[in-house]
Structures are given as structure tokens and as C-alpha cells.
Amino acid sequence: MRIVCALEWFCLLLSRIFEAVHETASDLHRLGFIDKRKMRKYDALCLEPVPAHDSKKIRALRDHLVIFATGMGVWRAAAVRP
């Protein structure tokens, strides 16, 4: 159990470090100190890759979002009208 907690803590620490490095690189790129090619390397190093989804998974996510948005619309309509 302690190994899992230590690993989670280490992963959290690394993600914060990568986030800080990427933010700094973005600022340097915005100011013109880092070119586009170097910024892409920082993106590849620091950002998590986008997971690959098949068409069934995407359709399921969209259906879930539609149901959620419909529910929010009903909730907002009920909140507006007394």
C-alpha cells in the first residue's frame, strides 16, 4: 500500500514539474525566444497524449453529453421559472 501511495505522489510531482516546464516554454515561445519546432518538442515531452478512441467510444461519449446537456437545460428552465 505504501508503494502505491509513494508512486502516486511521485507521479503527481512529475506532472506538476512538467506543467511548470511547459508553461515556462509557452511564455518563452510567446515572447519569441523559442521557435515553433522547439515548442513542439516541449509539447510532446510535457503534454499527455490524446487517447485513441474508436467510433463506438466516441458515439457513446457524445450520447452521454447530449443526455447531460438535455438534463441541464431542463434544470435551468426549472430554475428560471418559479
PyMOL commands that set and color helices and strands:
alter all, ss='L'
color gray80, all
select helices_A, chain A and resi 2-31+36-46+55-80
alter helices_A, ss='H'
color red, helices_A
deselect
rebuild
show_as cartoon
